[in-house]
Amino acid sequence: MIVPPFLQPGDTIAIVCPSGFMAREKAQTCIDTLQQWGYRVRTGATLDSQSENYFSGSDEERLADLQQALDDPAVSAVLCGRGGYGLSRIIDSVDFTAFRKTPKWLIGYSDVTVLHAHVFTRYATASVHSPMAGAFNDGGAVTEGVLSLRRALAGEPAAYTCGIHQMNRRGKATAPLVGGNLSILAHLVGTPSDIDTHGKLLFLEDVGEYLYNLDRMLRQLKRSGKLAHLAGLIIGGFTDLKDTTRPFGATAEAIVSDVVSEYDYPVCFGFPVSHGPDNVALKMGVTHTLIVSDEPTLLVE
């Protein structure tokens, strides 16, 4: 794996919005906080764009803004303002030539899973799955999720714990960490950005899905071979789940347990990665050790 250089005081972080629209005022606390951390901040044209629809500009505008940030040798990290939807519309047109010569940290989650998966699969480059600009608002700048991003960018090794869960499957595994948003990972199956999960620690989270669709997406991963040969499985938050009028009949945790019941790798539930306030920074592609036991689960670099 290629690990981009960790950030030093005075380095520049670019904020772009390659997916959904974000107003500049929603990113101002993030900008101020990054500067307080000692970084310079450069905002792209897609932050507070003049778009009148869902996206932060046309496909061409979002592509150009992301491309400029990737190509600029003065930029050390690219923070996506928000997720939503849109990266899969432009990812195949992004030119990673300059990025490969001077790798930089790509930061975000949700729809940004497309970008993480792509640079991992195509260019064997690490990135940071973490809170984005909106997470800094309303006191979020001092939460564990945002502070863990600060530590990750500075190069501090991660060490996280989560509580004991009755459906956990005990075990220990050391392997590269991959994953992200479940619906995006299912969406990427069969594309050039598809992740090879063989021998990896896979983490999953999602938001706003129906329980039956959660089951369907997990079975899509299973049928495509993504769950058969994992080193371990880390289940984060499945927040704001919905059910049909006639109940599906199983919780999210029960659905996961059923889908992977035939495998013997360690599985943990309740890990603090989600669309909610519990969303710690994880270095994608970097080797971690997962320990699931009768004690709180441990994930360390």
C-alpha positions, 0 to 999 in steps of 0.5 A: 500500500502507498500511504500518503505523507501525513500532514504538517503544520502549514499544509493545505487541505482542499474542501470540495463537493464532488457529490451533493450540494453544500452551502458554504455556511455549513462548512465554515466551522470546519474551515475555522477548525482546520485553520486552528489545527494549523492547516491552510484551507482552500475551498473549491468552486463546488462548495456553495455552487450555484447549482439549483438541483441536488448536485453541487454543480454539473458533472463537468463542474464537479469533475473539474473541481475534484481534478484541480484539487488532486492535481495541485501539488500544494494540496496535501489532503482533499476533504469532501464537504459532504456525501449524498450521491454523485461520485459514481457519475464522474469517477471514471473520468477522473485523471489520477496521473498527478495523484499517483506521482504525489499521493495525498489523503482523500477524506470522507465517507458515505458516497465518498466510499466510491473514491476510497474504493477506487484509489484502493483498487486501482492505485493501492493508495490509502485514504481516510474514511471519516467525518466530513465538513458538516460534522464540525457544526453544533459542537461536533468539532470536539467530538471523538469522531472529528478529533480522531480525524485530526490524529489520523492526518497527523499520523497517529496510529488508531486504537478504538474499542467498542462494547460487548455485543451478544452477536459478536463472534470471537477471534483475532485477525490482522489485515488491511482495512477496507469498506465503507457504506454498504449500499455504495459497496454493493453498487460498485460490484462489477465495476472498475472500483470494486474492492477485492475483500479476500483476506481483508478486514471489512467494515460496513455502515449505512443509513435510511435503508429498509431492512429488506434492502439491507438483507438484499445488499448483504446477499449481493455481497455474499453472492459476489464472493465479497464475504466468503474469505474475509479476515474479519467483519466490523459492523458499524451503525445502521442508522434510521432504518425503516421497515415495511408495513408487513415487518421484515422480521429481523433486526439489522444485527440478526440479518448480518449474523444470518448472512455470515453464519457459515463463515468462521472469521471474527465479527463485531457489532456496534463499532463507532462508524456510522452516519450518526455522531459515532464516526471515527476516522479509519485509514483505508488500506492500512493494516489493522488488528481486530480482537473480538473477545469477551472483553470490549472489541479492540481495533488497532493499527 
